Amino acid sequence: MSLLRYAGLITYACVGVPLVQRDWMLSNLSEPRNAVHLVRALHAQNHDDILLWAFSYVLFGVVYWVLTRDLGSRRYWGVKLLGLLVLTCAALAISWFSASGLGAMLLMVVGMVLPWLLPLPAAITWLVLQNVASIPVMAVTYPNMNVGTATLQAGLYLGFAVVVFIASEVARQQVDARDEQRRLNSELRATRALLAESSRISERMRIARELHDLVGHHLTALSLNLEVAGHLVVNEAASEHVSRARSTAKQLLSDVREVVSELRDDEGLELTVALRDLTEGVPGLKVHLELPQCFAVSDSRRAQVLLRCTQEIITNTVKHARARNLWLRFEEGAGGMLLLKARDDGRGADELKAGNGLNGMRERLSELGGRLDIQTARDHGFALEASLPMENRA
């Protein structure tokens, strides 16, 4: 996008060269030679026309510079649309006051901006209409040019504008594809972290079962046999060694049971890494994540629901909210509930129309006894609270 932006600035600067030359000619009108050249270059053009030309040229440059600073952002869409209209009118005004095709060249620059601000059908319509609007301008201001010739000339400029438009559209699609790839990569990292954590918990449980079922069983059998042997041994010295062996077996069995209990009493699935991977590097959005000091969920299914809800919130914010910031907070509520609170600084809406994403969140939460509450208003952003019980409810 930056290369296209600077290419438009270079075109804009080149369009200003004739204006600088004419200003220089006006300052040297006392010389007859310059006056003759000026009259030939400006058919019936006066000083006020050149001032209005200069004003339109400066206005185009200022609006273009401001408008293209953050074309990828979805914020202030109405203001950007107004800026686009100002660019088009300024380009047509330059053609009118300069009595030349300079404005048509700037319309090509406008065509470069169109794919970034409008949907493709609307952008194509705008591109065609702005060149159609240049036909009466050229027919009136150009010497010896009728409507038919002006139409052919506008069609020629439209052909060049289409090339610029297609190049800009391809660049926009590449940027969107790269942003989508970054988002999917974040989701992949988060899923991988969750799978690694789940595998760790599964391995601990497997080891605990093996210790309990195998080692614990054999130690119990050994302890019982040693106790029987202690009753059967007549030799006092041998009886003392059997008694020590039985005590050692009982202590070892107690240690094994303690290790098994520690393995089973795991803190649960650690979600900190997965959530940070999911929220880092979101294109066009800064995510503020607040987590408890030790954030873990005992149930892998609940962990998956929390991860998918977070993912859906981020996706909706990027696509629909036109927000710059998203705040996500996870906290423990009353009654053993886990709360996910989200809010953004986007445009909001007067009326909420839930799509497949929000309905899917409600269904996932409802299956586990949770719920979803949403609040929104125009120009007040979007607020969401998802609650999920930490344990299964009877």
Secondary structure by P-SEA (a helix, b strand, c coil): caaaaaaaaaaaaaaaaaaaaaaaaaaacccaaaaaaaaaacccccaaaaaaaaaaaaaaaaaaaaaacccccccaaaaaaaaaaaaaaaaaaaaaaaccaaaaaaaaaaaaaccccccaaaaaaaaaaaaaaaaaaaacccccccaaaaaaaaaaaaaaaaaaaaaaaaaaaaaaaaaaaaaaaaaaaaaaaaaaaaaaaaaaaaaaaaaaacaaaaaaaaaaaaaaaaaacccaaaaaaaaaaaaaaaaaaaaaaaaaaaaaaccccccaaaaaaaacccccbbbbbbbccbbbbccaaaaaaaaaaaaaaaaaaaccccccbbbbbbbbcccbbbbbbbbcccccccbbbbcaaaaaaaaaaaaaccbbbbbbcccbbbbbbbbbbccccc
